[in-house]
Amino acid sequence: MTIAMGIATVIVTAVTRPTLSLEAISIGGISDMLSLLPLRVEHIARHIKTQHIESVCLSSDLQSLLLRSPQHLPANPVPGTHLTIGIQEERIEHHRPHYEAKYKGILYATNCQMPRIVSVPLRDGVPVPGHVSRLQVWHWVDTLGPEQFVTLSMFLRETFNGVAKPQATTAEYAYTLIREHGLLYRPPNALIRQIGGITDNANDVPGNVLVIKHKRGNKDFVIDCTDEDIEDATNIIKRTLGVSNFWS
């Protein structure tokens, strides 16, 4: 059975089963097609969303093959569902050589129902600590676009101050929001559309948005995001929609 046949079988099964298992996919001995697996998994994910599948179980063999398959950064396509986010987390965890450091950011993925805490490593060879600009954000957002110019990615980042704690005059930290390159023509971010109550297509935010937390005034001091930061980050996004030029 070829990969394509295996995937097709799973998709048909997904229509009638509440839980999708990929145990039966036969992909042994087809190493030359490993590079296509991420795209095919994204294809499965779209069907899972359409058919309201509750859970997904990847077999250990399939997980191993996915992790061994080559991945070029920026990720293409970037993870936009809970399934593909999980796979990308495994890729980061098993990256060779191991990343020197990983931080936690907040991902507003295009097709997720809620923000997710995700791992954001420093780029290979970057000493610890590292500046926000040296984080390997390309696992989650494509800031290069078709032009592939790193220098232009700075225009896709904007920093907003956090909310001051009680009895404090200023916030101790800030959030840097990173969006995808506009010329990629990503689909509208359904999560942000829901969060912001967007009704005008002109105000849609295309693609994923990644949020990095750091000390206020010092982007070399990156701080792990936690679930408690999601409310602050979400409020910043809602407050800036339709107001800040960052989104246009």
C-alpha positions in Angstrom: 0.0 0.0 0.0 1.4 3.4 -0.9 1.3 6.4 1.4 -1.3 8.1 -0.8 -3.5 5.0 -0.5 -3.0 4.8 3.2 -3.9 8.4 3.7 -7.0 8.1 1.5 -8.1 5.1 3.6 -7.8 7.1 6.8 -9.8 10.0 5.4 -12.6 7.7 4.4 -12.6 6.1 7.8 -12.7 9.5 9.5 -16.2 10.1 8.1 -17.7 7.3 10.1 -15.5 7.0 13.2 -15.5 9.4 16.2 -11.8 8.6 16.9 -9.2 8.4 14.2 -6.3 6.0 14.4 -3.4 6.0 12.0 -2.1 2.6 13.2 -3.0 0.9 10.0 -1.1 3.1 7.6 1.4 1.1 5.7 4.5 3.3 4.9 7.4 1.0 5.6 10.2 1.0 3.0 9.1 4.3 1.3 11.8 6.5 2.6 11.9 8.6 -0.6 8.5 10.0 0.2 9.2 11.0 3.8 9.5 14.7 2.9 5.9 14.7 1.8 4.6 13.5 5.1 4.1 16.9 6.8 2.0 18.1 4.0 -0.1 14.9 4.0 -0.6 15.2 7.8 -1.9 18.7 7.3 -4.3 17.3 4.8 -5.5 14.8 7.4 -5.9 17.6 9.9 -8.2 19.5 7.6 -10.4 16.4 7.3 -10.3 15.9 11.1 -11.6 19.5 11.5 -14.3 19.0 8.9 -15.5 15.7 10.3 -15.3 16.8 14.0 -13.0 14.0 14.9 -12.3 14.1 18.7 -8.8 12.7 18.9 -5.9 11.4 16.9 -3.6 8.6 17.7 -0.4 8.4 15.6 1.3 5.0 15.7 4.9 4.9 17.0 6.2 4.0 13.6 4.5 6.9 11.9 5.7 9.3 14.7 9.3 8.1 14.1 9.0 8.6 10.4 7.6 12.0 10.7 10.4 13.1 13.0 13.1 11.7 10.7 11.6 13.3 7.6 13.5 16.4 6.6 12.0 19.8 7.4 13.1 23.1 5.9 12.5 26.3 7.8 10.3 28.3 7.7 7.9 25.4 8.0 5.7 25.0 5.0 2.9 24.8 5.8 3.2 26.3 9.3 1.3 24.4 12.0 -2.3 25.6 12.0 -4.1 22.9 13.9 -3.7 21.1 17.2 -2.5 18.0 15.4 0.3 19.8 13.4 1.3 21.8 16.5 1.9 18.6 18.4 4.0 17.2 15.5 6.0 20.4 15.4 6.7 20.2 19.1 8.1 16.7 18.6 10.3 18.0 15.8 11.7 20.7 18.1 12.2 18.2 20.9 14.1 15.8 18.7 16.0 18.4 16.7 19.7 17.5 15.9 21.8 19.1 17.3 19.7 19.8 20.3 18.7 23.4 20.7 20.7 25.2 23.4 17.7 26.7 24.9 13.9 26.8 24.4 11.4 29.3 25.7 7.6 29.3 25.8 5.6 31.5 23.6 1.9 31.8 22.8 0.7 30.7 19.4 -2.5 32.0 17.9 -2.8 29.4 15.1 -5.1 29.9 12.1 -7.4 26.9 12.8 -7.3 26.4 16.5 -10.1 27.2 18.9 -7.8 28.6 21.6 -4.2 30.0 22.0 -1.5 27.4 22.6 1.7 27.5 24.7 4.5 26.4 22.3 8.2 25.9 22.5 10.3 28.5 20.8 14.0 27.6 20.6 17.1 29.8 20.1 18.6 29.4 16.6 21.4 26.9 16.2 24.7 28.3 17.4 23.2 31.3 19.3 24.6 31.7 22.8 22.3 31.9 25.8 20.6 34.3 26.5 19.5 35.3 23.1 17.7 38.4 21.7 14.1 38.0 20.6 15.3 38.4 17.0 17.5 35.2 17.4 14.6 32.9 18.4 13.8 30.3 15.8 10.2 31.5 15.3 10.1 29.8 11.8 8.7 26.7 13.4 5.5 28.6 13.9 5.4 31.7 11.6 6.9 32.4 8.2 8.4 35.9 8.4 10.4 35.6 5.3 7.7 35.1 2.7 8.5 34.7 -1.0 11.2 37.3 -0.8 13.3 35.2 1.7 14.9 38.4 3.1 15.7 38.1 6.8 16.2 41.9 7.1 12.5 42.5 6.3 11.3 40.3 9.2 11.9 43.1 11.7 8.8 44.9 10.2 6.7 41.9 11.2 7.5 42.3 14.9 6.0 44.9 17.3 6.3 45.2 21.0 3.5 46.2 23.4 3.9 46.8 27.2 2.2 44.3 29.5 -0.4 45.2 32.1 1.0 46.7 35.3 0.6 44.6 38.4 -1.4 46.0 41.4 0.6 48.7 43.3 3.0 49.0 40.3 3.3 52.2 38.2 4.6 50.4 35.1 4.6 46.8 33.8 7.7 44.8 34.4 7.5 43.0 31.1 6.4 43.4 27.5 5.1 41.2 24.7 6.5 41.1 21.2 3.9 40.0 18.6 5.2 38.3 15.4 3.0 37.9 12.4 3.5 36.2 9.0 4.7 37.8 5.8 1.8 39.4 4.0 2.8 38.2 0.6 2.2 34.6 1.6 -1.6 35.3 1.4 -2.4 33.1 4.3 -6.1 32.4 5.1 -7.7 34.7 7.8 -6.9 33.7 11.3 -10.2 32.3 12.5 -9.1 32.3 16.2 -8.2 36.0 16.1 -11.3 36.8 14.2 -13.3 35.2 16.9 -11.3 36.8 19.7 -11.5 40.3 18.2 -15.1 40.0 17.1 -14.0 40.8 13.5 -16.9 41.2 11.1 -15.1 43.2 8.3 -12.9 41.1 6.1 -10.6 44.2 5.7 -9.6 43.8 9.4 -8.7 40.1 9.2 -5.3 39.0 10.3 -3.8 36.5 7.9 -1.8 33.4 9.1 -0.4 32.6 12.5 0.6 35.1 15.2 3.3 34.2 17.8 3.7 36.1 21.1 7.0 36.3 22.9 7.3 37.7 26.5 10.4 39.5 27.7 11.6 42.1 30.2 10.3 45.6 29.5 13.0 47.5 27.6 15.3 44.5 27.3 14.5 42.0 24.5 17.6 40.0 25.5 15.8 38.9 28.6 13.2 36.5 27.2 10.6 35.1 29.7 8.6 31.9 29.4 4.9 32.5 28.7 2.4 30.7 30.9 -1.4 30.2 30.8 -1.7 33.4 32.9 -0.1 35.4 30.0 -2.8 34.3 27.5 -5.3 36.8 28.9 -2.9 39.7 28.7 -1.7 38.8 25.2 -5.3 38.3 24.0 -6.3 41.7 25.4 -3.3 43.4 23.6 -4.4 41.8 20.3 -8.0 42.9 20.7 -6.9 46.4 21.7 -4.6 46.8 18.6 -6.9 45.3 15.9 -7.9 48.0 13.5 -5.8 50.5 15.3 -2.2 49.6 14.9 -0.5 49.7 11.5 1.3 46.5 12.6 -1.6 44.3 11.2 -1.7 46.0 7.8 
